[in-house]
Amino acid sequence: IEKLYLERIAFEIEVIKNMNFPGYFLVVADFIAWARNQGIRVGPGRGSAAGSLVSFALGITALDPIKYGLLFERFLNPGRVSLPDIDVDFDDRRRGEVIRYVTQKYGDDRVAQIITYGTIKAKQSLKDAARVLGMDYSVGEKLTKAMPRMVLGKDMTLSEMVEDPNSRPVVEYSADDSSDDEFDEETPEFEPVAIEPAALDLKSRYKEAAEFRKILEEDPDARKTFELARGLEGLKRQTSVHAAGVIMSAEPLLDVIPVIRRDDDGAIITAFAQHPCEELGLVKMDFLGLRNLTVLDSAIENALSNRGVTVVLEDLDLDGDENTYEMLSRGDTLGVFQLDGGQMRSLLRL
């Protein structure tokens, strides 16, 4: 074994031990090995976990991080203690089998899927408020249509549409800003407001809500609806289950958090959302159902049944297939996982 590998794995093991994560790696390696033994297609690894040689040695990932120049510190950094996050992809048809295995092996009192809470957004709060107040349907409709367009899939909040961001000066600064400028604490109107650069666009977005504010000024019913809607916005509306996350605990979950047993199938679900669970020290593992793995498995089955050809994906030459790399460089990647988006295809053509 090359000295580089020995030094790297010794370093990783030391970091993992110091962070008290050996059990985490062994549990992940266990359910991945079980899935493979059951003939369930498992992804080769994605995200920062692919930079770990320990993950590669345990069979968690299928990529040699040293060969491909991947950094372990992007996954676990001794200078920044954080919970590990290993995303594991399974054949979409059989993901549930892996979760059942983990639940049966480690106990249904220590394994639970994660609840998610849907909140009432601005548009829905306006419609709900109009309905509760007995207003005509057109009142809520008029207000929602006057809202500015969504940006990156996100609407402005009701407060952002009526509270002028120009009323206080905005100072953008970096974490290592060593400016000696002083501000008089007795005159708060001159205090700087530290915000993220992305939020600087609020000033221009506020102008887009001029029509919305005009309706509030001219229509008493709209104003009354708006005031009630502000109290509704952000409240929890419904619950669902996290698409991939599963909480696992060394202790019975009831000793740490409240849980719910779902009526239709008896599944155990946390009553706390993901972030409170993690703040309490519980570890979230992601069991992702990936349709692309289902497609690959079907293609392998079809190659065998139609052509009599046995294809083993793990044995394919990743470095010597010039035709594949030529296809990638043309951006002909529709349907290829994580490479079929417009921006990724443009990047591949560079």
N, C-alpha and C positions, 0 to 999 in steps of 0.2 A: 504494500500500500504506500502510495506516495506520501512524503512528509507533509505536503500541503493538506491532504485529506485528514491526516491524524491531528494536525494542529487545529484545523477548522472544527472537527467534530469534538475535540476536547474543549475548545472554547464554547461551542454551543451547549454542550452538556453542562458545563459550569454555570452558564447563564440560566439555563432551564432549572437547574437544581436551586440556585440562589433565589429564583422567583417562585419556587415551590410549584412548578408546573409538570413534573414528571408524570403524575397521574393523568393529567389531561391528555398528554401525548399517547399514553398507553391505551386509554379508553378509545380515542379516535382510531388508533391503529387496530384495535380489536374489532370495532364494528365495520371498518373497511375490509379487513381480512375476512370477516364472516360474510359480507356481501359478495365478495369475489368468489368465495367457496360455494355460494348459492347460485352462481352464474349471473349475478346482477352486475350490469355494466357500471363501472365506477370511473369517473373522470380522472385524468392524470394529475390534476391539481391546478388551482388558479389562485391569483392574488399573491400576497407577500409570503404566504406559507411555502411557496415553491422555492424560496431562497434558503430554506433550511435543509442542511445535510442530514440532520437527525430525522426529519420528516421523510426524506428520500430513503434512508436506511431502514426505517420502520415500515415502508410501503405505503405511507400516507400520500406521498406524491410520487410521480414517475419520472421526474426530471432531476438530472444531476446539476445542482446549483453551481458547482465549481466549473463544470464544462461550459455552462452558458453564462458565467459571470454574474450570477444573481447574489444579492446581498442579504445576509441573515439579519442585519440590523434593521431592515425595513419591516421585518416580521416581529422580532423581539429585540429591544434595545436596552442594554443594562443601565443606560442613563435615563430611561423613561419607562417606569414600571407601568405596564398596561396588560390587560387580559389578552391572551392569544386569541386569534380569530382565524380558524381554519374552515373555509367554505368547501364542502364536499358535494360533488355532483353525482347523482344516481340516475339510472334509467327512470324516466318519469312514471312508468307503469308500475314500478316496484319499490318506490321510495317508502311507501307505507310499511312494507315488510321490514325494512331496516329499523324504523322507529319502533315497531312492535318488538323486534329482537332486543333493542336497548332497554325498552320498558320491562320486558320479562326478565332480562338478565340482572339489571341493576335495581329493579323494584319500581312498581307504579307509584310508590310513595316518594320516590326520589327523581322521577323523570316527568316532565310536563311540557306540553306545548305552550306557547306564549300568547296571551290575549293582546289584542290591539283595540284601541278605542277611537272610533271615528268622531270627529268634532264637527260642530255646526259652523260652516263657513259663512262668509259675508252674504252671498246671494241667498243661501238657504235661510239664514236668519231673517232677512227682509221678507221673504215669502211666508215664513212661519208666523212672524209678527203680524203681518197684514191679515192672515187667516184667523189668528186668535182674537184680534181686535174687531173682527167682523167687517173689515174693509172690503171694498170691491176688489176683485182679482187684479184689475188694471193698476191699482196703486202699487202693489208689489212688483208687478211686471214693469211698470214705468221706471221704478228705482233701479231694478237690476239691469235694465237695458241702458241706463245712463252711466253705469259703472265703467271705468276705463278697461281697456282690453287686458287680458291676462299676459303676464310676462314670465317665460320659462315655466308655464303651467301653474302660475300662482296669481291669484287675485289680490288687489289691495285690500287691506282690512278697512272696516268702517271708520276707525279712528284715523287712519292714514289719509282718508279722503276728505276729512273735515278739519284736521289739525294742521295748520300751516307750519311746515318744517323751517320756513324762513324766519320764524319768530325768535329762534335762537341761533347764534352763529355756530357753524360746524367746523371743527378742526380735525383734520385727518393726521394721524401720527402713527409711527411704527413703535414696536415694543421696546426698541432700544433708543428711543428719542431722548436726547439729553438736553433739550432746550431749557434755558434758564428763564424763559418768560414767566412773569408772575401775574396772577389774576387776583383781584380783590374779592375775598370770600364773602364780603358783606354786600356785594352787588352780583347776585347769581345770574343776572341777565347777561353778564359778560363772561361767564364760565364757559370753557370749551366743552363741547359735547363730542366725546370720542366714539366714532362709529366705524364700521367696516366700510372699505371703499365702495362695495357694491351698494350700500345704502345711500350713497351720495346722490343716486338717481331719484330719490324720493322727492326732491324739489321739482324736477320736471314732471314726475308722475302726479304730483299734487295738482299741477295745472290742468292735467287731463281730466280731473274730476270736477271741473268748473260747472259743467251741466248738471251733475249730481247735486252739488251744493245749491245751485239755482232752484232746483225742484224743491229742496227742503225749505228754502226761503219763501217760496210762493205758495206751497201747498201744505196746509195745516195737517191734513191726514197723513201726508208723506212724512212730515216731521214727527208726528206721534208714532208712526210705524218705525221710523229710524231709531228713536229713543229706546223703544222696547227691544229692537233688534240688537242694539249695542249690548244689552244685558244677556242676550241669547248667544251671541257670537263666541265661539270657543268652548261652549259647554259640550259635554260628551253626549253623543246622539245614539250610537249603537256600538256593539262589540263585534269583533271578528277574531280570527286566529292568524297569527304571523305565518306568512307563506312558507317559511323554511326553518325558523328558529325553534330550538328545543332547549329547555333549561334542564341541567343535570346537577344534582347536589349530593355531597357526601353524607349529609344529614337528611332526615325526613323533611320534606318541604313544608309540612304543616308546622314544624318548629321554627320556620323562618318567614314564610309568607302564607297568606290565605290562598286556597286553590278552589277550583270549580270542577265538578264532574258533569260533563255534557250529557244531556238527557238522551239524545238520539243514538250515541254509540259508546257512552261511558268513558270517553277520553278525559284525561286529567289536564286541566288548563290553569295556568297561573291567573290569579285575580289582579296581580300587578303587571303593568306593561314592562317592556324590555329594560328600559333604563333604570327604573327603580330596582328591578331584580339584580342588575349588574352592580348597582351601588351597594347592594347588600352582600356582595361577594359571590353571587351565583354566576355560574359560567354558562354562556349561551353557545350552543353549537348549531351550525347551519346544515340541515339536511335538504339539499336542493334537488328538486326534480327537474331534470333537463331533457327536453324533448329531443335535442340533437343526439343524445346518447341512444334514445329510442330508435331514431332514424338509422344510426350507425349499426345497431344490433339487427334491425330489419334488413339492412343492406347485406350484412354478413350472411344472414340466413338465406336471403335470395340468391347470393352468389353460390352458396353451397347447393341449394335445391335446383337452381336453373342451369348452373355451369359445372357443378361438381368441384368447385374451387373452394378450398379452405383458406380463409383470410384471418390472420392473427394480427390485430392492429399493433400490438406491442412489438412485433418483429419487423415492422416496416422501417425502411431506411429514411430517417428524417432529414439527413444531410445531402443525400445523393440524388434526390428526385428533382431533376432540373425542370421537367414539365410543370410540376406543381408550383415551383417558385416563379416560373414565367407566368403562370395563371394568376398568382398572387400579385405580381408586379403590374399586371394589366388591370387589377381591381375587379376581376371576375369572381367575386366572392359572395354573391347573393346566396343566402342560406347557410353560409359558413359562420359558426358561432363566434360572436364578438368581432367579426370582420365584415359584416354585411351592411353596416350603417354607412350613410353617405360620407361622413367625415373620414371614417376609417378607410373607405375605398379610395378617397382622394389622397390620403396619406400614403397608401400603398403604391399609388401611381408616381409618386415623386422620385 
